[in-house]
Amino acid sequence: MIKLSRPVLTLLSFNAIILSVALYFLLFLDVSAETDANKPPLVEQSVNVNAPIERPEVNYTLLLDRALFHETRKKIEVPVEAPPPPLPEREERRAVPSSSFKLLGVVFHEDGSSVAYIKNTSANKDLNLTVNEEFEGWKILAINKNSIIISRGGQQSTLHLIKK
């Protein structure tokens, strides 16, 4: 048996206490947790569980008529408009200046109407137009899926949807 002096025993017992406290902090306390200064303040709120729930006024008839995952759901049929009559062969087609107008988009509504979104780049104006409406002297004859057919002074031209 090894005999240790009193100061050595005191030092060893002090080291054992420090190690056990350090082990306690490492195992049982989360040192990486937020401090109280970083935590948001707690706000007490009282909630009346018997109060009626306020819901916004919403019309759900469209959802009920066309349930999303029901077998009777109907597909929206977009009416196909007849293409305009072809021009006589002697008449030449004049293209719309590509730098003046851009077809940004086309929207078909359930009621059969359609809207063409056109940007006039020279005047920096956006236009929302339907069939038979006029802009800058051009009249919209037909709105198709990827293009519109316009005419001015008996000449027809097709404005195609821009590609990004």
Secondary structure, DSSP 8 states (H G I E B T S, - for coil): -----HHHHHHHHHHHHHHHHHHHHHHHS-TTS--TTTS---------TTS---------HHHHHT-TT-TT----------------TTS------TTTEEEEEEEE-TTS-EEEEEEETTTTEEEEE-TT-EETTEEEEEE-SSEEEEEETTEEEEEEB---
